[in-house]
Every structure is written in C-alpha cells, then in structure tokens.
Amino acid sequence: MSRMSERQRVPVEVWRAEGERLFGPRARDWAFRCPSCGSIQTPAEFVELGCTPEEAVSRATFSCIGRWHPTRGCDWTLGGLLQIHKLEVEAEGQTLRVFEFATLDNAPAPGFRPLGKVRS
C-alpha cells in the first residue's frame, strides 16, 4: 500500500492465517505495530498488564500499549476521528479496524513522526 488513505479489507480467516504464518498458532504471540508511533506490541504484554486473553487481543490490535504502560508507545487508538490505519478485518458481519502485523516491511521509515502523544 503506497498511500495512507488506502485500506485493505480481509476476511477474519485470512487475517488469522496470516498471523499464524508470521508468528505461530498462539494469538497472544502475534506482534502488531501502532500506526501512530510504530511501537510493536503483543497480546501477551497486555496479559502481563492484567488483561484477560480476550481483552489482550482486542487491545493489542486496536490501541497502543502506551495507554496502559507508562514508558512505552503513545496514546493512539483506532477509535478516534483520524483514521490512519491500513487494515480492516471482516468478522461476523462487522468490519473491525486493526493494527497491522509488525513486519520489516511496515517498519517506520527514517523521518517518521508519530501523531499520538509519545511516551518516553
């Protein structure tokens, strides 16, 4: 995807298969990249912060870990007005906005500037 406004929409089965291909069968080990600050996070990290496994997957795919961890990431969430995400998943008749899987292909480029409040 070359432009910020372009979004890919995939069925949940395709998304899950890609997660398993990249990171293995346990969703808690899948890595996601915040579209604002570029921080990489896993659901396992959210479990360590006290979330249930179900909450952890939901949070890791929708909100930067900086909302719950004082020294990581930023405060970005996909629930705001600015829609900078590039991936949506279709599941049970709904379209869900999600962070992309963290790969070398989508790492922030030099000069990348986050939109959210970055934690230091």
Backbone as XML, in Angstrom:
<?xml version="1.0"?>
<chain id="A" units="angstrom">
  <residue number="1" name="MET">
    <atom name="N" x="0.828" y="-1.172" z="0.000"/>
    <atom name="CA" x="0.000" y="0.000" z="0.000"/>
    <atom name="C" x="0.876" y="1.240" z="0.000"/>
  </residue>
  <residue number="2" name="SER">
    <atom name="N" x="0.657" y="2.081" z="-0.910"/>
    <atom name="CA" x="1.540" y="3.225" z="-1.033"/>
    <atom name="C" x="0.980" y="4.504" z="-0.438"/>
  </residue>
  <residue number="3" name="ARG">
    <atom name="N" x="-0.331" y="4.622" z="-0.349"/>
    <atom name="CA" x="-0.912" y="5.851" z="0.178"/>
    <atom name="C" x="-1.602" y="5.573" z="1.500"/>
  </residue>
  <residue number="4" name="MET">
    <atom name="N" x="-1.518" y="6.556" z="2.413"/>
    <atom name="CA" x="-2.094" y="6.413" z="3.741"/>
    <atom name="C" x="-3.594" y="6.132" z="3.684"/>
  </residue>
  <residue number="5" name="SER">
    <atom name="N" x="-4.298" y="6.681" z="2.698"/>
    <atom name="CA" x="-5.749" y="6.552" z="2.654"/>
    <atom name="C" x="-6.212" y="5.184" z="2.147"/>
  </residue>
  <residue number="6" name="GLU">
    <atom name="N" x="-5.324" y="4.400" z="1.560"/>
    <atom name="CA" x="-5.710" y="3.084" z="1.063"/>
    <atom name="C" x="-5.798" y="2.096" z="2.215"/>
  </residue>
  <residue number="7" name="ARG">
    <atom name="N" x="-6.873" y="1.320" z="2.224"/>
    <atom name="CA" x="-7.052" y="0.313" z="3.260"/>
    <atom name="C" x="-7.306" y="-1.032" z="2.624"/>
  </residue>
  <residue number="8" name="GLN">
    <atom name="N" x="-6.770" y="-2.027" z="3.252"/>
    <atom name="CA" x="-7.016" y="-3.397" z="2.822"/>
    <atom name="C" x="-8.075" y="-3.974" z="3.747"/>
  </residue>
  <residue number="9" name="ARG">
    <atom name="N" x="-9.059" y="-4.658" z="3.188"/>
    <atom name="CA" x="-10.101" y="-5.309" z="3.973"/>
    <atom name="C" x="-10.007" y="-6.800" z="3.692"/>
  </residue>
  <residue number="10" name="VAL">
    <atom name="N" x="-9.855" y="-7.600" z="4.757"/>
    <atom name="CA" x="-9.702" y="-9.045" z="4.591"/>
    <atom name="C" x="-10.672" y="-9.790" z="5.503"/>
  </residue>
  <residue number="11" name="PRO">
    <atom name="N" x="-11.094" y="-10.989" z="5.098"/>
    <atom name="CA" x="-11.912" y="-11.826" z="5.982"/>
    <atom name="C" x="-11.092" y="-12.259" z="7.199"/>
  </residue>
  <residue number="12" name="VAL">
    <atom name="N" x="-11.754" y="-12.458" z="8.318"/>
    <atom name="CA" x="-11.063" y="-12.824" z="9.551"/>
    <atom name="C" x="-10.251" y="-14.105" z="9.382"/>
  </residue>
  <residue number="13" name="GLU">
    <atom name="N" x="-10.716" y="-15.037" z="8.552"/>
    <atom name="CA" x="-9.982" y="-16.292" z="8.349"/>
    <atom name="C" x="-8.626" y="-16.038" z="7.676"/>
  </residue>
  <residue number="14" name="VAL">
    <atom name="N" x="-8.601" y="-15.115" z="6.733"/>
    <atom name="CA" x="-7.351" y="-14.757" z="6.046"/>
    <atom name="C" x="-6.405" y="-14.066" z="7.022"/>
  </residue>
  <residue number="15" name="TRP">
    <atom name="N" x="-6.957" y="-13.170" z="7.836"/>
    <atom name="CA" x="-6.156" y="-12.451" z="8.833"/>
    <atom name="C" x="-5.543" y="-13.427" z="9.838"/>
  </residue>
  <residue number="16" name="ARG">
    <atom name="N" x="-6.345" y="-14.355" z="10.347"/>
    <atom name="CA" x="-5.833" y="-15.355" z="11.303"/>
    <atom name="C" x="-4.760" y="-16.233" z="10.668"/>
  </residue>
  <residue number="17" name="ALA">
    <atom name="N" x="-4.979" y="-16.635" z="9.428"/>
    <atom name="CA" x="-3.982" y="-17.466" z="8.736"/>
    <atom name="C" x="-2.664" y="-16.715" z="8.580"/>
  </residue>
  <residue number="18" name="GLU">
    <atom name="N" x="-2.733" y="-15.420" z="8.294"/>
    <atom name="CA" x="-1.512" y="-14.624" z="8.172"/>
    <atom name="C" x="-0.816" y="-14.487" z="9.525"/>
  </residue>
  <residue number="19" name="GLY">
    <atom name="N" x="-1.571" y="-14.283" z="10.599"/>
    <atom name="CA" x="-0.982" y="-14.223" z="11.936"/>
    <atom name="C" x="-0.261" y="-15.517" z="12.287"/>
  </residue>
  <residue number="20" name="GLU">
    <atom name="N" x="-0.888" y="-16.634" z="11.973"/>
    <atom name="CA" x="-0.263" y="-17.932" z="12.249"/>
    <atom name="C" x="0.974" y="-18.143" z="11.386"/>
  </residue>
  <residue number="21" name="ARG">
    <atom name="N" x="0.917" y="-17.716" z="10.139"/>
    <atom name="CA" x="2.080" y="-17.862" z="9.252"/>
    <atom name="C" x="3.258" y="-17.045" z="9.778"/>
  </residue>
  <residue number="22" name="LEU">
    <atom name="N" x="2.982" y="-15.833" z="10.228"/>
    <atom name="CA" x="4.056" y="-14.942" z="10.690"/>
    <atom name="C" x="4.582" y="-15.283" z="12.079"/>
  </residue>
  <residue number="23" name="PHE">
    <atom name="N" x="3.679" y="-15.660" z="13.005"/>
    <atom name="CA" x="4.065" y="-15.746" z="14.413"/>
    <atom name="C" x="3.735" y="-17.054" z="15.113"/>
  </residue>
  <residue number="24" name="GLY">
    <atom name="N" x="3.059" y="-17.972" z="14.440"/>
    <atom name="CA" x="2.682" y="-19.229" z="15.074"/>
    <atom name="C" x="1.219" y="-19.246" z="15.485"/>
  </residue>
  <residue number="25" name="PRO">
    <atom name="N" x="0.753" y="-20.361" z="16.031"/>
    <atom name="CA" x="-0.674" y="-20.557" z="16.284"/>
    <atom name="C" x="-1.265" y="-19.786" z="17.470"/>
  </residue>
  <residue number="26" name="ARG">
    <atom name="N" x="-0.444" y="-19.341" z="18.402"/>
    <atom name="CA" x="-0.974" y="-18.647" z="19.590"/>
    <atom name="C" x="-1.120" y="-17.156" z="19.320"/>
  </residue>
  <residue number="27" name="ALA">
    <atom name="N" x="-2.355" y="-16.669" z="19.293"/>
    <atom name="CA" x="-2.617" y="-15.247" z="19.013"/>
    <atom name="C" x="-1.943" y="-14.337" z="20.027"/>
  </residue>
  <residue number="28" name="ARG">
    <atom name="N" x="-1.721" y="-14.793" z="21.230"/>
    <atom name="CA" x="-1.067" y="-13.952" z="22.246"/>
    <atom name="C" x="0.388" y="-13.645" z="21.886"/>
  </residue>
  <residue number="29" name="ASP">
    <atom name="N" x="0.958" y="-14.386" z="20.930"/>
    <atom name="CA" x="2.336" y="-14.157" z="20.500"/>
    <atom name="C" x="2.437" y="-13.309" z="19.232"/>
  </residue>
  <residue number="30" name="TRP">
    <atom name="N" x="1.310" y="-12.954" z="18.656"/>
    <atom name="CA" x="1.330" y="-12.165" z="17.428"/>
    <atom name="C" x="1.759" y="-10.743" z="17.735"/>
  </residue>
  <residue number="31" name="ALA">
    <atom name="N" x="2.526" y="-10.142" z="16.846"/>
    <atom name="CA" x="3.034" y="-8.777" z="17.061"/>
    <atom name="C" x="2.318" y="-7.799" z="16.130"/>
  </residue>
  <residue number="32" name="PHE">
    <atom name="N" x="1.932" y="-6.665" z="16.709"/>
    <atom name="CA" x="1.230" y="-5.623" z="15.971"/>
    <atom name="C" x="1.988" y="-4.313" z="16.084"/>
  </residue>
  <residue number="33" name="ARG">
    <atom name="N" x="1.876" y="-3.468" z="15.057"/>
    <atom name="CA" x="2.572" y="-2.186" z="15.029"/>
    <atom name="C" x="1.558" y="-1.058" z="15.110"/>
  </residue>
  <residue number="34" name="CYS">
    <atom name="N" x="1.768" y="-0.155" z="16.074"/>
    <atom name="CA" x="0.919" y="1.026" z="16.203"/>
    <atom name="C" x="1.129" y="1.913" z="14.972"/>
  </residue>
  <residue number="35" name="PRO">
    <atom name="N" x="0.052" y="2.327" z="14.305"/>
    <atom name="CA" x="0.226" y="3.167" z="13.119"/>
    <atom name="C" x="0.667" y="4.585" z="13.437"/>
  </residue>
  <residue number="36" name="SER">
    <atom name="N" x="0.573" y="4.987" z="14.693"/>
    <atom name="CA" x="0.972" y="6.343" z="15.055"/>
    <atom name="C" x="2.447" y="6.431" z="15.433"/>
  </residue>
  <residue number="37" name="CYS">
    <atom name="N" x="2.873" y="5.617" z="16.408"/>
    <atom name="CA" x="4.254" y="5.743" z="16.900"/>
    <atom name="C" x="5.187" y="4.648" z="16.401"/>
  </residue>
  <residue number="38" name="GLY">
    <atom name="N" x="4.628" y="3.590" z="15.811"/>
    <atom name="CA" x="5.453" y="2.499" z="15.305"/>
    <atom name="C" x="5.823" y="1.472" z="16.357"/>
  </residue>
  <residue number="39" name="SER">
    <atom name="N" x="5.346" y="1.645" z="17.585"/>
    <atom name="CA" x="5.642" y="0.707" z="18.662"/>
    <atom name="C" x="5.105" y="-0.679" z="18.318"/>
  </residue>
  <residue number="40" name="ILE">
    <atom name="N" x="5.861" y="-1.706" z="18.684"/>
    <atom name="CA" x="5.445" y="-3.089" z="18.460"/>
    <atom name="C" x="4.948" y="-3.646" z="19.789"/>
  </residue>
  <residue number="41" name="GLN">
    <atom name="N" x="3.818" y="-4.349" z="19.720"/>
    <atom name="CA" x="3.213" y="-4.899" z="20.934"/>
    <atom name="C" x="2.592" y="-6.244" z="20.642"/>
  </residue>
  <residue number="42" name="THR">
    <atom name="N" x="2.460" y="-7.060" z="21.687"/>
    <atom name="CA" x="1.815" y="-8.369" z="21.571"/>
    <atom name="C" x="0.693" y="-8.468" z="22.602"/>
  </residue>
  <residue number="43" name="PRO">
    <atom name="N" x="-0.299" y="-9.300" z="22.345"/>
    <atom name="CA" x="-1.320" y="-9.530" z="23.364"/>
    <atom name="C" x="-0.729" y="-10.054" z="24.678"/>
  </residue>
  <residue number="44" name="ALA">
    <atom name="N" x="0.354" y="-10.833" z="24.605"/>
    <atom name="CA" x="0.980" y="-11.345" z="25.831"/>
    <atom name="C" x="1.406" y="-10.205" z="26.756"/>
  </residue>
  <residue number="45" name="GLU">
    <atom name="N" x="1.840" y="-9.099" z="26.190"/>
    <atom name="CA" x="2.228" y="-7.947" z="27.014"/>
    <atom name="C" x="1.022" y="-7.339" z="27.724"/>
  </residue>
  <residue number="46" name="PHE">
    <atom name="N" x="-0.131" y="-7.368" z="27.083"/>
    <atom name="CA" x="-1.346" y="-6.855" z="27.714"/>
    <atom name="C" x="-1.822" y="-7.795" z="28.816"/>
  </residue>
  <residue number="47" name="VAL">
    <atom name="N" x="-1.616" y="-9.109" z="28.644"/>
    <atom name="CA" x="-1.939" y="-10.068" z="29.703"/>
    <atom name="C" x="-1.072" y="-9.772" z="30.920"/>
  </residue>
  <residue number="48" name="GLU">
    <atom name="N" x="0.207" y="-9.475" z="30.699"/>
    <atom name="CA" x="1.108" y="-9.129" z="31.807"/>
    <atom name="C" x="0.654" y="-7.874" z="32.538"/>
  </residue>
  <residue number="49" name="LEU">
    <atom name="N" x="-0.076" y="-6.999" z="31.831"/>
    <atom name="CA" x="-0.597" y="-5.781" z="32.447"/>
    <atom name="C" x="-1.944" y="-6.001" z="33.135"/>
  </residue>
  <residue number="50" name="GLY">
    <atom name="N" x="-2.450" y="-7.262" z="33.127"/>
    <atom name="CA" x="-3.669" y="-7.590" z="33.855"/>
    <atom name="C" x="-4.907" y="-7.839" z="33.014"/>
  </residue>
  <residue number="51" name="CYS">
    <atom name="N" x="-4.797" y="-7.832" z="31.701"/>
    <atom name="CA" x="-5.951" y="-8.098" z="30.830"/>
    <atom name="C" x="-6.237" y="-9.593" z="30.742"/>
  </residue>
  <residue number="52" name="THR">
    <atom name="N" x="-7.477" y="-9.940" z="30.475"/>
    <atom name="CA" x="-7.797" y="-11.325" z="30.137"/>
    <atom name="C" x="-7.237" y="-11.587" z="28.741"/>
  </residue>
  <residue number="53" name="PRO">
    <atom name="N" x="-7.065" y="-12.850" z="28.347"/>
    <atom name="CA" x="-6.568" y="-13.131" z="26.993"/>
    <atom name="C" x="-7.439" y="-12.513" z="25.897"/>
  </residue>
  <residue number="54" name="GLU">
    <atom name="N" x="-8.763" y="-12.514" z="26.075"/>
    <atom name="CA" x="-9.656" y="-11.927" z="25.072"/>
    <atom name="C" x="-9.468" y="-10.408" z="24.999"/>
  </residue>
  <residue number="55" name="GLU">
    <atom name="N" x="-9.410" y="-9.753" z="26.159"/>
    <atom name="CA" x="-9.173" y="-8.308" z="26.195"/>
    <atom name="C" x="-7.818" y="-7.977" z="25.574"/>
  </residue>
  <residue number="56" name="ALA">
    <atom name="N" x="-6.831" y="-8.810" z="25.851"/>
    <atom name="CA" x="-5.471" y="-8.553" z="25.380"/>
    <atom name="C" x="-5.391" y="-8.521" z="23.860"/>
  </residue>
  <residue number="57" name="VAL">
    <atom name="N" x="-6.037" y="-9.471" z="23.189"/>
    <atom name="CA" x="-6.015" y="-9.487" z="21.722"/>
    <atom name="C" x="-6.733" y="-8.255" z="21.190"/>
  </residue>
  <residue number="58" name="SER">
    <atom name="N" x="-7.867" y="-7.927" z="21.759"/>
    <atom name="CA" x="-8.624" y="-6.762" z="21.321"/>
    <atom name="C" x="-7.817" y="-5.474" z="21.496"/>
  </residue>
  <residue number="59" name="ARG">
    <atom name="N" x="-7.195" y="-5.307" z="22.635"/>
    <atom name="CA" x="-6.406" y="-4.092" z="22.886"/>
    <atom name="C" x="-5.160" y="-4.029" z="22.011"/>
  </residue>
  <residue number="60" name="ALA">
    <atom name="N" x="-4.473" y="-5.145" z="21.847"/>
    <atom name="CA" x="-3.233" y="-5.154" z="21.063"/>
    <atom name="C" x="-3.477" y="-4.840" z="19.600"/>
  </residue>
  <residue number="61" name="THR">
    <atom name="N" x="-4.684" y="-5.100" z="19.115"/>
    <atom name="CA" x="-4.990" y="-4.841" z="17.709"/>
    <atom name="C" x="-5.643" y="-3.488" z="17.482"/>
  </residue>
  <residue number="62" name="PHE">
    <atom name="N" x="-5.999" y="-2.772" z="18.559"/>
    <atom name="CA" x="-6.800" y="-1.554" z="18.428"/>
    <atom name="C" x="-6.210" y="-0.316" z="19.104"/>
  </residue>
  <residue number="63" name="SER">
    <atom name="N" x="-5.427" y="-0.498" z="20.163"/>
    <atom name="CA" x="-4.895" y="0.635" z="20.934"/>
    <atom name="C" x="-3.419" y="0.430" z="21.238"/>
  </residue>
  <residue number="64" name="CYS">
    <atom name="N" x="-2.663" y="1.506" z="21.193"/>
    <atom name="CA" x="-1.243" y="1.417" z="21.521"/>
    <atom name="C" x="-1.073" y="1.077" z="23.001"/>
  </residue>
  <residue number="65" name="ILE">
    <atom name="N" x="-0.071" y="0.283" z="23.282"/>
    <atom name="CA" x="0.209" y="-0.142" z="24.651"/>
    <atom name="C" x="0.528" y="1.041" z="25.569"/>
  </residue>
  <residue number="66" name="GLY">
    <atom name="N" x="0.915" y="2.169" z="24.989"/>
    <atom name="CA" x="1.201" y="3.364" z="25.781"/>
    <atom name="C" x="0.024" y="3.868" z="26.589"/>
  </residue>
  <residue number="67" name="ARG">
    <atom name="N" x="-1.185" y="3.472" z="26.249"/>
    <atom name="CA" x="-2.365" y="3.846" z="27.037"/>
    <atom name="C" x="-2.344" y="3.183" z="28.405"/>
  </residue>
  <residue number="68" name="TRP">
    <atom name="N" x="-1.655" y="2.048" z="28.535"/>
    <atom name="CA" x="-1.619" y="1.305" z="29.797"/>
    <atom name="C" x="-0.222" y="1.165" z="30.381"/>
  </residue>
  <residue number="69" name="HIS">
    <atom name="N" x="0.796" y="1.355" z="29.588"/>
    <atom name="CA" x="2.181" y="1.199" z="30.059"/>
    <atom name="C" x="2.839" y="2.572" z="30.051"/>
  </residue>
  <residue number="70" name="PRO">
    <atom name="N" x="3.301" y="3.064" z="31.201"/>
    <atom name="CA" x="3.776" y="4.449" z="31.301"/>
    <atom name="C" x="5.046" y="4.795" z="30.530"/>
  </residue>
  <residue number="71" name="THR">
    <atom name="N" x="5.795" y="3.806" z="30.077"/>
    <atom name="CA" x="7.055" y="4.126" z="29.388"/>
    <atom name="C" x="7.126" y="3.569" z="27.966"/>
  </residue>
  <residue number="72" name="ARG">
    <atom name="N" x="5.999" y="3.158" z="27.407"/>
    <atom name="CA" x="6.001" y="2.562" z="26.073"/>
    <atom name="C" x="5.031" y="3.268" z="25.162"/>
  </residue>
  <residue number="73" name="GLY">
    <atom name="N" x="5.346" y="3.320" z="23.896"/>
    <atom name="CA" x="4.409" y="3.727" z="22.865"/>
    <atom name="C" x="3.818" y="5.108" z="23.006"/>
  </residue>
  <residue number="74" name="CYS">
    <atom name="N" x="2.537" y="5.228" z="22.599"/>
    <atom name="CA" x="1.828" y="6.505" z="22.626"/>
    <atom name="C" x="0.404" y="6.259" z="23.129"/>
  </residue>
  <residue number="75" name="ASP">
    <atom name="N" x="-0.460" y="7.216" z="22.948"/>
    <atom name="CA" x="-1.838" y="7.059" z="23.427"/>
    <atom name="C" x="-2.834" y="6.829" z="22.293"/>
  </residue>
  <residue number="76" name="TRP">
    <atom name="N" x="-2.366" y="6.341" z="21.139"/>
    <atom name="CA" x="-3.214" y="6.189" z="19.957"/>
    <atom name="C" x="-4.217" y="5.043" z="20.107"/>
  </residue>
  <residue number="77" name="THR">
    <atom name="N" x="-5.381" y="5.241" z="19.550"/>
    <atom name="CA" x="-6.389" y="4.198" z="19.435"/>
    <atom name="C" x="-7.083" y="4.353" z="18.084"/>
  </residue>
  <residue number="78" name="LEU">
    <atom name="N" x="-7.596" y="3.284" z="17.556"/>
    <atom name="CA" x="-8.291" y="3.342" z="16.278"/>
    <atom name="C" x="-9.731" y="3.838" z="16.420"/>
  </residue>
  <residue number="79" name="GLY">
    <atom name="N" x="-10.131" y="4.207" z="17.626"/>
    <atom name="CA" x="-11.481" y="4.694" z="17.857"/>
    <atom name="C" x="-11.629" y="6.197" z="17.695"/>
  </residue>
  <residue number="80" name="GLY">
    <atom name="N" x="-10.556" y="6.898" z="17.349"/>
    <atom name="CA" x="-10.607" y="8.346" z="17.231"/>
    <atom name="C" x="-11.065" y="8.826" z="15.860"/>
  </residue>
  <residue number="81" name="LEU">
    <atom name="N" x="-11.063" y="10.140" z="15.694"/>
    <atom name="CA" x="-11.509" y="10.746" z="14.443"/>
    <atom name="C" x="-10.542" y="10.529" z="13.286"/>
  </residue>
  <residue number="82" name="LEU">
    <atom name="N" x="-9.247" y="10.612" z="13.541"/>
    <atom name="CA" x="-8.258" y="10.404" z="12.488"/>
    <atom name="C" x="-8.123" y="8.911" z="12.207"/>
  </residue>
  <residue number="83" name="GLN">
    <atom name="N" x="-8.334" y="8.531" z="10.994"/>
    <atom name="CA" x="-8.305" y="7.121" z="10.601"/>
    <atom name="C" x="-7.044" y="6.849" z="9.784"/>
  </residue>
  <residue number="84" name="ILE">
    <atom name="N" x="-5.937" y="6.548" z="10.469"/>
    <atom name="CA" x="-4.667" y="6.327" z="9.784"/>
    <atom name="C" x="-4.341" y="4.842" z="9.599"/>
  </residue>
  <residue number="85" name="HIS">
    <atom name="N" x="-5.237" y="3.975" z="10.052"/>
    <atom name="CA" x="-4.983" y="2.533" z="9.925"/>
    <atom name="C" x="-5.068" y="2.104" z="8.463"/>
  </residue>
  <residue number="86" name="LYS">
    <atom name="N" x="-4.430" y="0.975" z="8.172"/>
    <atom name="CA" x="-4.376" y="0.470" z="6.798"/>
    <atom name="C" x="-5.044" y="-0.889" z="6.630"/>
  </residue>
  <residue number="87" name="LEU">
    <atom name="N" x="-5.560" y="-1.444" z="7.733"/>
    <atom name="CA" x="-6.108" y="-2.794" z="7.658"/>
    <atom name="C" x="-7.437" y="-2.872" z="8.397"/>
  </residue>
  <residue number="88" name="GLU">
    <atom name="N" x="-8.395" y="-3.557" z="7.763"/>
    <atom name="CA" x="-9.675" y="-3.832" z="8.392"/>
    <atom name="C" x="-9.991" y="-5.308" z="8.199"/>
  </residue>
  <residue number="89" name="VAL">
    <atom name="N" x="-10.622" y="-5.898" z="9.221"/>
    <atom name="CA" x="-10.953" y="-7.318" z="9.206"/>
    <atom name="C" x="-12.466" y="-7.469" z="9.248"/>
  </residue>
  <residue number="90" name="GLU">
    <atom name="N" x="-12.989" y="-8.297" z="8.357"/>
    <atom name="CA" x="-14.424" y="-8.576" z="8.323"/>
    <atom name="C" x="-14.701" y="-9.838" z="9.125"/>
  </residue>
  <residue number="91" name="ALA">
    <atom name="N" x="-15.559" y="-9.691" z="10.151"/>
    <atom name="CA" x="-15.888" y="-10.820" z="11.015"/>
    <atom name="C" x="-17.339" y="-10.709" z="11.468"/>
  </residue>
  <residue number="92" name="GLU">
    <atom name="N" x="-18.094" y="-11.769" z="11.277"/>
    <atom name="CA" x="-19.479" y="-11.846" z="11.753"/>
    <atom name="C" x="-20.299" y="-10.636" z="11.341"/>
  </residue>
  <residue number="93" name="GLY">
    <atom name="N" x="-20.172" y="-10.221" z="10.087"/>
    <atom name="CA" x="-20.951" y="-9.117" z="9.563"/>
    <atom name="C" x="-20.470" y="-7.730" z="9.970"/>
  </residue>
  <residue number="94" name="GLN">
    <atom name="N" x="-19.347" y="-7.645" z="10.659"/>
    <atom name="CA" x="-18.793" y="-6.362" z="11.078"/>
    <atom name="C" x="-17.446" y="-6.136" z="10.413"/>
  </residue>
  <residue number="95" name="THR">
    <atom name="N" x="-17.090" y="-4.869" z="10.270"/>
    <atom name="CA" x="-15.766" y="-4.504" z="9.796"/>
    <atom name="C" x="-15.010" y="-3.912" z="10.982"/>
  </residue>
  <residue number="96" name="LEU">
    <atom name="N" x="-13.921" y="-4.543" z="11.347"/>
    <atom name="CA" x="-13.128" y="-4.139" z="12.511"/>
    <atom name="C" x="-11.831" y="-3.480" z="12.059"/>
  </residue>
  <residue number="97" name="ARG">
    <atom name="N" x="-11.544" y="-2.315" z="12.600"/>
    <atom name="CA" x="-10.257" y="-1.664" z="12.345"/>
    <atom name="C" x="-9.210" y="-2.337" z="13.213"/>
  </residue>
  <residue number="98" name="VAL">
    <atom name="N" x="-8.057" y="-2.653" z="12.632"/>
    <atom name="CA" x="-6.988" y="-3.314" z="13.386"/>
    <atom name="C" x="-5.623" y="-2.748" z="13.001"/>
  </residue>
  <residue number="99" name="PHE">
    <atom name="N" x="-4.686" y="-2.850" z="13.937"/>
    <atom name="CA" x="-3.298" y="-2.533" z="13.630"/>
    <atom name="C" x="-2.771" y="-3.618" z="12.692"/>
  </residue>
  <residue number="100" name="GLU">
    <atom name="N" x="-1.819" y="-3.256" z="11.867"/>
    <atom name="CA" x="-1.168" y="-4.234" z="11.002"/>
    <atom name="C" x="-0.248" y="-5.130" z="11.831"/>
  </residue>
  <residue number="101" name="PHE">
    <atom name="N" x="0.020" y="-6.319" z="11.313"/>
    <atom name="CA" x="1.034" y="-7.159" z="11.930"/>
    <atom name="C" x="2.373" y="-6.440" z="11.798"/>
  </residue>
  <residue number="102" name="ALA">
    <atom name="N" x="3.227" y="-6.574" z="12.792"/>
    <atom name="CA" x="4.540" y="-5.937" z="12.764"/>
    <atom name="C" x="5.489" y="-6.789" z="11.925"/>
  </residue>
  <residue number="103" name="THR">
    <atom name="N" x="5.942" y="-6.218" z="10.824"/>
    <atom name="CA" x="6.895" y="-6.892" z="9.954"/>
    <atom name="C" x="7.979" y="-5.899" z="9.563"/>
  </residue>
  <residue number="104" name="LEU">
    <atom name="N" x="9.045" y="-6.392" z="8.970"/>
    <atom name="CA" x="10.096" y="-5.490" z="8.487"/>
    <atom name="C" x="9.575" y="-4.585" z="7.376"/>
  </residue>
  <residue number="105" name="ASP">
    <atom name="N" x="8.584" y="-5.057" z="6.628"/>
    <atom name="CA" x="8.033" y="-4.276" z="5.519"/>
    <atom name="C" x="7.283" y="-3.026" z="5.959"/>
  </residue>
  <residue number="106" name="ASN">
    <atom name="N" x="6.735" y="-3.026" z="7.176"/>
    <atom name="CA" x="5.969" y="-1.859" z="7.605"/>
    <atom name="C" x="6.633" y="-1.098" z="8.760"/>
  </residue>
  <residue number="107" name="ALA">
    <atom name="N" x="7.926" y="-1.306" z="8.936"/>
    <atom name="CA" x="8.658" y="-0.553" z="9.959"/>
    <atom name="C" x="8.672" y="0.927" z="9.580"/>
  </residue>
  <residue number="108" name="PRO">
    <atom name="N" x="8.650" y="1.807" z="10.571"/>
    <atom name="CA" x="8.672" y="3.243" z="10.263"/>
    <atom name="C" x="9.914" y="3.629" z="9.453"/>
  </residue>
  <residue number="109" name="ALA">
    <atom name="N" x="9.710" y="4.501" z="8.508"/>
    <atom name="CA" x="10.798" y="4.994" z="7.663"/>
    <atom name="C" x="11.566" y="6.084" z="8.403"/>
  </residue>
  <residue number="110" name="PRO">
    <atom name="N" x="12.801" y="6.368" z="7.989"/>
    <atom name="CA" x="13.536" y="7.477" z="8.598"/>
    <atom name="C" x="12.712" y="8.770" z="8.469"/>
  </residue>
  <residue number="111" name="GLY">
    <atom name="N" x="12.717" y="9.556" z="9.502"/>
    <atom name="CA" x="11.961" y="10.803" z="9.495"/>
    <atom name="C" x="10.513" y="10.629" z="9.902"/>
  </residue>
  <residue number="112" name="PHE">
    <atom name="N" x="10.091" y="9.413" z="10.268"/>
    <atom name="CA" x="8.726" y="9.131" z="10.702"/>
    <atom name="C" x="8.398" y="9.961" z="11.939"/>
  </residue>
  <residue number="113" name="ARG">
    <atom name="N" x="7.228" y="10.596" z="11.934"/>
    <atom name="CA" x="6.793" y="11.395" z="13.087"/>
    <atom name="C" x="5.446" y="10.893" z="13.575"/>
  </residue>
  <residue number="114" name="PRO">
    <atom name="N" x="5.363" y="10.471" z="14.832"/>
    <atom name="CA" x="4.099" y="9.962" z="15.363"/>
    <atom name="C" x="3.066" y="11.069" z="15.539"/>
  </residue>
  <residue number="115" name="LEU">
    <atom name="N" x="1.793" y="10.691" z="15.482"/>
    <atom name="CA" x="0.698" y="11.618" z="15.699"/>
    <atom name="C" x="0.262" y="11.663" z="17.159"/>
  </residue>
  <residue number="116" name="GLY">
    <atom name="N" x="0.300" y="10.531" z="17.838"/>
    <atom name="CA" x="-0.135" y="10.478" z="19.236"/>
    <atom name="C" x="0.902" y="11.040" z="20.173"/>
  </residue>
  <residue number="117" name="LYS">
    <atom name="N" x="0.522" y="11.156" z="21.432"/>
    <atom name="CA" x="1.450" y="11.621" z="22.473"/>
    <atom name="C" x="2.403" y="10.476" z="22.802"/>
  </residue>
  <residue number="118" name="VAL">
    <atom name="N" x="3.652" y="10.628" z="22.436"/>
    <atom name="CA" x="4.636" y="9.554" z="22.621"/>
    <atom name="C" x="5.130" y="9.545" z="24.051"/>
  </residue>
  <residue number="119" name="ARG">
    <atom name="N" x="5.230" y="8.347" z="24.611"/>
    <atom name="CA" x="5.741" y="8.156" z="25.975"/>
    <atom name="C" x="7.249" y="8.034" z="25.920"/>
  </residue>
  <residue number="120" name="SER">
    <atom name="N" x="7.910" y="8.543" z="26.906"/>
    <atom name="CA" x="9.377" y="8.398" z="26.939"/>
    <atom name="C" x="9.832" y="7.799" z="28.248"/>
  </residue>
</chain>
